């Protein structure tokens, strides 16, 4: 999209989709930055219900970096078993706690660079924590945001990290605070994965996918989000 089209897209999303006030609860509804970071790490390749079970069991044992660092790796792995990849995640959690204690005095950093320097934390998790927990003007890219952005033409990227970089460059500054929330709700309600609801969409005149496929088109096998579940 051109800069003018991008600006108009976000203006329409802002007018139609709920923003931060209506939807923000923090990563997995956790009450503090440390538990938000931990729950985000555990959510990788895990369904929400399994992540919730893992975080509940883990936080029953420890809720601070210091207390978690005192746990043995085996105890952590056993607690987080429901979320999958539990041995690898347990190792990352032990290292994450040590880095927080040794390099940050037990305080979770608020910058992307600081968060991504923590073991087990990538761009997606860092941006989610920045946006939800620290109220930063960042468009975090999850499955829905990646699919929608590349389908309608806001970005042209194969990976979520590349989508995040392009959105950071292309989105108008005024839209970055709530952009994630607008796009994710749009992706859940209208621009769904397998058969987008073009008949109900308010962006069809701007959408690159609609221009190529029309209202009754089906998602190409290689299109972003073609194999995703909503």
C-alpha positions in Angstrom: 0.0 0.0 0.0 1.0 3.6 -0.5 1.5 5.7 2.6 -1.9 7.4 2.0 -3.6 4.0 1.7 -1.9 2.8 4.8 -3.0 5.8 6.8 -6.6 5.4 5.5 -6.6 1.7 6.4 -5.7 2.4 10.0 -8.2 5.2 10.2 -11.0 2.9 9.2 -9.8 0.2 11.6 -9.7 2.8 14.4 -13.3 3.7 13.6 -14.6 0.1 13.5 -12.5 -2.1 15.7 -12.1 -2.1 19.5 -8.8 -0.7 20.8 -6.6 -1.0 23.8 -9.0 0.1 26.5 -11.6 -2.5 25.4 -9.2 -5.4 25.0 -5.9 -5.0 26.9 -5.4 -7.3 29.9 -1.7 -8.1 29.6 -0.1 -11.3 28.3 -2.3 -14.2 29.5 -3.9 -11.8 32.1 -0.8 -11.8 34.4 -0.6 -9.1 37.0 3.0 -8.0 36.8 5.9 -7.7 34.2 7.8 -10.8 35.4 4.8 -13.1 35.2 3.8 -11.5 31.9 7.3 -12.3 30.4 7.2 -15.9 31.8 3.7 -16.6 30.5 4.6 -15.2 27.1 7.7 -17.5 27.0 5.5 -20.5 28.0 2.9 -19.7 25.3 5.2 -20.5 22.4 3.7 -23.4 20.4 1.1 -23.9 23.2 -2.7 -23.5 23.3 -4.0 -21.0 25.7 -5.7 -23.6 27.9 -2.4 -25.4 28.2 -0.4 -22.3 28.9 -2.9 -21.3 31.6 -2.4 -24.7 33.3 1.3 -24.4 33.1 1.5 -20.8 34.5 -1.0 -21.7 37.2 1.2 -24.6 38.4 4.4 -22.7 38.1 3.2 -19.5 39.9 1.9 -21.6 42.7 5.6 -22.4 43.3 7.2 -19.0 42.6 6.2 -15.5 41.4 9.5 -13.6 41.4 12.8 -14.1 39.6 14.5 -14.8 42.9 12.1 -17.4 44.0 12.0 -19.1 40.6 15.8 -19.2 40.4 15.8 -21.1 43.7 13.7 -23.9 42.1 15.5 -26.8 40.5 15.1 -27.1 36.7 13.3 -30.5 37.1 10.6 -28.9 39.4 10.0 -26.1 36.9 9.8 -28.6 34.0 7.2 -30.7 35.9 5.1 -27.7 36.7 5.0 -26.4 33.1 4.6 -29.8 31.4 1.1 -29.0 30.0 2.5 -26.3 27.7 4.9 -28.6 25.8 8.6 -28.2 25.1 8.8 -28.1 28.9 12.4 -29.2 29.3 13.7 -26.5 26.9 11.4 -23.9 28.4 12.5 -24.8 31.9 16.2 -24.3 31.0 15.3 -20.9 29.4 13.3 -19.9 32.5 16.2 -20.7 34.8 18.6 -18.6 32.6 16.1 -15.8 32.3 15.7 -15.5 36.1 19.5 -15.4 36.5 19.9 -12.7 33.9 17.1 -10.6 35.4 18.7 -10.9 38.8 22.3 -10.4 37.8 21.9 -7.8 35.0 18.7 -6.0 36.0 18.3 -6.3 39.7 15.3 -8.5 39.3 13.4 -5.9 37.3 12.0 -6.7 33.8 13.5 -4.3 31.2 11.0 -2.1 29.3 12.8 -1.8 26.0 12.7 -4.3 23.0 16.5 -4.7 23.1 16.5 -5.4 26.8 13.6 -7.9 26.6 15.1 -9.7 23.6 18.4 -10.1 25.4 16.6 -12.3 27.9 16.9 -16.1 27.3 13.8 -17.4 25.4 12.4 -14.0 24.5 12.0 -13.2 20.8 10.6 -10.2 18.9 7.0 -11.2 19.2 7.1 -11.8 22.9 9.1 -8.6 23.5 6.6 -6.5 21.6 3.6 -8.2 23.3 5.1 -7.4 26.7 6.0 -3.8 25.7 2.5 -3.2 24.3 0.3 -5.0 26.9 2.4 -4.6 30.0 4.2 -1.3 29.5 1.7 0.5 27.3 4.2 1.1 24.6 3.3 2.3 21.1 4.2 -1.0 19.4 2.3 -3.2 17.0 3.0 -6.7 18.3 2.6 -9.3 15.5 0.8 -12.5 16.3 -0.8 -15.0 13.9 -3.8 -12.8 13.2 -1.8 -9.6 12.7 0.7 -11.3 10.4 -2.0 -12.8 8.3 -4.1 -9.7 8.0 -1.2 -7.3 7.3 0.2 -9.4 4.5 -3.2 -10.3 3.0 -4.6 -6.7 2.7 -1.2 -5.2 1.7 0.0 -3.3 4.7 3.1 -5.4 4.5 4.7 -7.9 2.2 6.6 -10.3 4.4 7.0 -14.1 4.9 7.8 -14.1 8.6 6.2 -12.5 11.6 9.4 -10.7 12.5 9.7 -9.2 9.0 6.0 -8.1 9.3 6.8 -6.4 12.6 9.7 -4.5 11.1 7.6 -3.4 8.1 4.7 -2.3 10.3 7.1 -0.3 12.5 8.4 1.5 9.4 5.1 2.0 7.5 2.4 2.5 10.2 1.7 6.1 11.1 2.9 6.9 14.6 -0.6 7.8 15.8 -1.8 4.2 15.0 1.0 2.3 16.7 -0.4 2.3 20.2 -3.7 0.6 19.3 -2.7 -0.9 15.9 -2.2 -4.4 17.3 -5.7 -4.4 18.9 -7.5 -3.2 15.8 -5.7 -5.7 13.5 -6.2 -8.7 15.8 -9.9 -8.0 16.2 -10.3 -7.4 12.4 -8.5 -10.7 11.8 -10.9 -12.6 14.2 -14.1 -11.0 13.1 -13.8 -10.3 9.4 -10.4 -11.2 7.8 -10.5 -14.7 9.1 -8.0 -17.4 8.0 -9.7 -19.8 5.6 -12.5 -17.7 4.1 -12.3 -14.0 4.7 -15.7 -12.3 5.1 -15.2 -9.8 2.2 -18.9 -9.1 2.0 -18.7 -7.6 5.5 -15.4 -5.8 5.1 -14.9 -2.0 5.0 -11.4 -2.3 3.4 -12.2 -4.1 0.2 -11.4 -1.0 -2.0 -7.9 -0.9 -0.4 -7.3 -4.6 0.0 -4.7 -6.2 -2.3 -6.1 -9.7 -1.7 -9.6 -8.7 -2.7 -8.3 -7.0 -5.8 -6.8 -10.3 -7.0 -9.4 -12.8 -5.8 -12.7 -11.0 -5.6 -15.4 -11.5 -3.0 -15.8 -15.2 -3.7 -12.1 -16.1 -4.0 -10.5 -18.7 -1.8 -7.2 -18.4 0.0 -4.3 -19.5 -2.2 -2.2 -22.4 -0.6 0.8 -20.1 -0.4 -1.0 -17.1 0.9 0.0 -15.8 4.4 -2.3 -17.5 6.9 -3.7 -20.1 4.5 -3.0 -22.9 7.0 -3.7 -21.0 10.2 -6.4 -21.7 12.6 -8.5 -18.8 14.0 
